[in-house]
């Protein structure tokens, strides 16, 4: 019983850390958008700075989607926008993609198992039985 409780505590701690990361990201994104609404016109100097930050964020997102994870992570760190760019999600996705390209489905099945509940809610894998 004690071992099960420790397991539950470990899982809850991991979920709490993930939830905290998501809250931090959401808050940073809200602040980023709020800065745009505080700008009165496109001619304002603040708009140029906001637009440059947005371009950096879009560039990092592009790099992540095309597999340049290290470059995107370095750009996010240099620009101080780690909370606006979801590097960890894309790194996880890249690991799964590389494993699939290498002929292994282990990573993908592990991800499906971790996200089984959400996948069922979205009826993504309703035609296949998840482990």
Number of C-alpha atoms within 10 A of each C-alpha: 6 7 8 9 10 11 12 12 12 12 12 12 12 12 12 12 12 12 12 12 14 14 13 14 18 14 14 17 16 12 12 16 13 11 13 15 11 10 14 10 11 11 9 10 11 16 18 12 11 16 14 12 17 16 12 18 20 14 15 26 21 14 18 24 15 12 17 16 20 13 13 25 22 13 19 22 13 10 12 11 21 19 18 22 23 19 19 12 10 19 18 12 18 18 14 20 17 13 15 14 10 9 9 13 14 12 17 16 15 13 14 16 13 11 12 18 12 11 15 13 10 10 10 11 13 11 7 7 8 14 8
